[in-house]
């Protein structure tokens, strides 16, 4: 206590020292004293309350211990009384042993008397039961069978209780009731037959199915009762437990499996559509069976059997097994599509498991897939590999068929707008469309893969198409009389290019949700380039046909015969117009380019005729007459090509203006103004000079498409300007050598400005005389 007091005093001193650290705190000493007094009173009150609570608890506990002691003493006295009574009753129990044995014998004799009638009537009951089974009266037959089994089991149980080791008597009883097991097996066969036809029976005679279920339920109750007794006595009658409920579900499971497997009526050899028929029959049977089970069978079974859920599981498992068997076979491409479409789409659709009449018992979202992802992936890989081979073969066959049409004696068919075409684009894209529709039925991912495949194979196909069109042209050039409809089929080939373009765009727009698929979108420029190349080659070959027929008449231009009144330009115009009447069957984009190219080439050939110096005018009158004739023929050509280009919205008159400009140089009567006229011509047509070092420098700022592809001439083309201007002056016939040299040298010293929109025309014209002269040197 003293130590405690000293600690308390020390703590108090510390607290007071903490409170009185400054002089001004002395004024609050009384306030501190009152506060500490209140704290002390509060602590003392809580301490008293705690001690009082503990004292009350101790008092209650002592009271309860006292009561428990009294109860223990009472129990002890009662146990002593029971022990005394038990010792007194031992002698009495031993004296009742004879009574006990008499009771056992009485019980056995009572059981024997009770079953005596049944024992003697066993053969008769067996016959009656057999008749009832044969008549289909299953409930009555089962009742009698139960009586037989009850008599047998009762006798065997009593024998077991009396002398479990006496096997001879047990065997005697079992043999006497030997027919009972046979009746049970025969009845079971009838039950299983009804269950195998349960889906039909429930529609025609649901009472029979209910009877079967009632029999099975009775047997289940007997099994449970016997198993409970086994725990007490270890006795189990022969043939128990029967487990007929478990066997019932096994029979239904085998029935479902057999029904699924039995739906294959055809083979691939007998019917190419065998798998489609097989899957459709399965779909119909499964849907019908589940609807019957949901609407009718559930009414014939107890709820705890959960018959619909169990049948659904059986059908799903049987289908899984069957689909795996089919997937493991060597299926063709169309068969793989049919299988995957059925497994991935049809199975969960409203046509089958998703049918509204099966809801809500069937939830397709929780059904396990019929095929594992690995199997599906393997099937898709096989399908894509087979499809690739098939597409290549189909495209090759389609091209071969189209090539046979090219050599026919009849013109190709025209579309609704009158444009020639062959069936190739329709065949190709119908094939693509069919495969894409099939792929879309399986999955979006497969659809994209098939589209990419089609476009890739289309790219390769177009390269072959281009080669075949080129061979077709070369074959014709070897014999222009064959094929008879070469022009018409070449037009059809050109039009096919436009049809292919439109079909590719349409196909992508239809089967792509967006245009972000890089692999698909990048293939478009490549194919467009090939198609444009095919069309360009086709147009060139057709123009080649035209100019082969015009060659003779082009050779008459700028000759003496021409000056004296040749009809060469008239024939040229008529020939071109006649050809272009056929070319009207070419689709607009290509016809527009072709018309412009024909216009340009005719003018180039006209200018080439000038530069070839086929004529040299001898007098001003001849020059005037020739120039005027050139102007008239230029206007004649202008009228022709305006007519041919009507509807295109473009003006290409500039080509014919070139002939008129050259005619002005020839027409000039005052030789002193010749330099001015020639310089004007050169300023309008700067490519009249084609010196590489100079002209390429002039056109460096021109659009790439207009830059002339000047061919290196290895020194034979040191000054095309000299050739063109020299040839033009030579045609005039009045320019001396010194005048030519002066004009050429003056033009070479002056700067030449090139219009960025200028399309070169003279760069294609080579003056042969000077080249030959230089080559001779």
QUIUR-V857038 format. One line per field, one symbol per residue. phi: phi as a letter, one per 40 degrees, with the letter a starting at -180 (. if undefined). burial: b if it has 16 or more other C-alpha atoms within 10 Angstrom, else e. A space follows every 50 residues. Layout:
phi: ???
burial: ???
This chain:
phi: .cccccccccccdccccccbcbcccccbcccccccccccccccccccccc cccccccccccccccccccccccccccccccccccccccccccccccccc cccccccccccccccdcccccddccccccccccccgcccccccccccccc ccccccccccccaccccccccccccccdccccccccccdcccccccbccc ccccacccccdccccccdccccdcccccccccbgcbccgbccfccccdcc cccccccccccccccbbcccaccdcccdcccddccccccccccccbcccc bcdccfcccccccccccccdccccccccccccdcccccccccccbcdccc caccdccccccbbccbccccbcdccccccccccccccdcccdcccccccc ccccccbccbcccbcccgccabcddccccccdccccccccccaccccccc cdccccccccccccccccccccccccccaccbccbddccccccccdcccc dcccccccccbbcabcccdcccccdcccccccccccccccccccdccccc dccccccfbddccchccdcdcdcccccccccccccccddcccccccccdc ccccccccdcccfcabccadcccccccccccccccccdccccccccgcgb bbcdcccccccccccccdccccccccccccccccbcccbbcdcbccccbc ccddcbccccccbfgcbcacddcccccccccdgbcccccdcccccccccc cbbbccccbcbccccbccccccccccc
burial: eeeeeeeeeeeeeeeeeeeeeeeeeeeeeeebeeeeeeeeeeeeeeeeee eeeeeeeeeeeeeeeeeeeeeeeeeeeeeeeeeeeeeeeeeeeeeeeeee eeeeeeebeeebeebeebbeebbebbebbbebbeeeebbebbebbbebbe bbbbbbbbbbeeeeeeeeebeebbeebeebbebbeebbebbbebbbebbe bbeeebebbbbbbbbbbbbbebbeebbeeeeeeebbbeeebbebbeebbe bbbebbbebbbeeeeeeeeeeeebbbbbbebbbebbbebbbbbbebbbeb beeeeebbeebbebbbbbbbbbbeeebeeebebbbbbbbbbbbbbbbbee ebbbbebbeeebebeeeeebbeeeebeebbebbbeebbeebbeebeebbe ebbebbbeeebbeeeeeebbbbebbebbbeebbebbebbbbbeeebbbbb bbbbbbebbebbbebbeebbebbeebeeeeeebbbbbbbbbbbbbbbbbb bebbeebbeebbeeeeeeebeeebeebbebbbbbbbbbbebbbebbbeeb eebbbbbbbeebbeebebbeebbebbbebbeebebbbeebbbebbbebbb bbbbbbbbbbbbbbbbbeebebbbbbbbbbbebbbbbbebbbebbeeeee eebebbbbbbbbbbbbbbbeeeebbebbbebbbbbbbbbbbbeebbebbe ebeeeebbeeeeeeeebbbbbbbbbbbbbbbbbbbeeebbeebbeebeee ebebeeebbebbbbbbbeebbeeeeee
